[in-house]
Amino acid sequence: MKKGIHPENYRMVAFKDMSNEDVFLTRSTANTKDTLEVDGVEYPLIKLEISRTSHPFYTGKSKLVDTAGRIDKFKTKYAKFKK
């Protein structure tokens, strides 16, 4: 392993899943200006759109995508360009 290539500024950071408001703490070097108070202690905050608590692979719940509706929308949108 090369010396001096790994960051030294690890600290506790709060990660918040914005889809279900779940918060978990872990060590990170990620920079952020946001903060969040957890159990009376203020931590830097990283906002996530999806995490292990909301991802369909981990939760076992999948979203139903209406592909037929999407195709119909596409056809009607671009019907005016059809010759």
C-alpha positions, 0 to 999 in steps of 0.5 A, a space after each residue: 500500500 502506498 503511504 500518504 494517499 488515504 485521508 486522515 480527517 475521518 469524523 462521525 457524520 449523520 447520513 439522512 435518507 430523505 425518502 423515509 427520514 431514517 438517520 444513521 451515523 458512521 465515519 466519513 471524510 465527506 464535506 458538508 455545511 449542513 448539521 443535524 442534532 442526534 441524541 444531543 450531539 451535533 453532527 455534519 449531515 449528508 442527505 441521501 435520496 436512497 439508502 439501505 432502509 428504502 432501497 427495494 433490493 433490501 426492503 423487498 418492496 418494489 415499485 410498479 412501473 406503468 410501462 404501458 402508460 409511459 408508451 402511450 404518453 410518448 406516442 401522443 407527445 411525438 404524434 405531431 412529428 409523424 408524417 
